[in-house]
Amino acid sequence: MKIEAVKSINITALFSSPINHLLISPKSLLELVKIKKQKKVSHSFIEVPGVKIMIFPGYKKEFVFEANRVLVNDKSEVVPKKSDIVKYFLKIIGASIVEKDKMTAYGFNYNIVIAPDKNNLEIKDLIGKKIAEIVDIKKAGIDISFEKKNIIYRLNIEPIGNNKKFIAHFNAHFESKLLSSDALKNSLNLQFEELKKIVKKI
């Protein structure tokens, strides 16, 4: 199979204790992400019990604060090498609104659209002939977890439309402290290359 489009990229940080949501406000987040050349930054702020979300449509970025997780989403539909998600992630993690030293793990998430190299891929090719012979399958996908070099991976693939294309979600989870900016960028790109290798072999 081949990658047709990158829909979104995400970096998630996990903390050992709850995040103080009282420190998170539209004003504090605007100060963190603003671009000096741009006077006004379009944004929306969503607040529900236990969750705060700041959305910047112009930047195509989302910042999500849960009980003990921070998620930074980039929906600009570019490959990791062209994304500025690491810059925004480090701005959030380095700010006083979270306790950086209490971060225990982090992970990368990629949502992509993939398609067969040829038009002869069948659903049973993804799930196996035994199940396909038992029932008349209309829609199916795969959801697997595996470990490689102390990195925990999860891959989920589901068909979209007429089953000729698929949406794939790929997660790489690291049980370690945060890397430096350059190392984080490199790791984000390396895990995307890992995803490309897997997709190519399907």
Secondary structure, DSSP 8 states (H G I E B T S, - for coil): -EEEEEEEEEEEEEESS---GGG--HHHHHHHH--TT-S----EEEEETTEEEEEETTTTEEEEE-SSEEEEEE-S---GGG--HHHHHHHHHTSTTS-GGGEEEEEEEEEEEEE-SSTT--HHHHH-HHHHHHS--S---EEEEEEETTEEEEEEEEEETTTTEEEEEEEEEE-S----HHHHHHHHHHHHHHHHHHHHH-
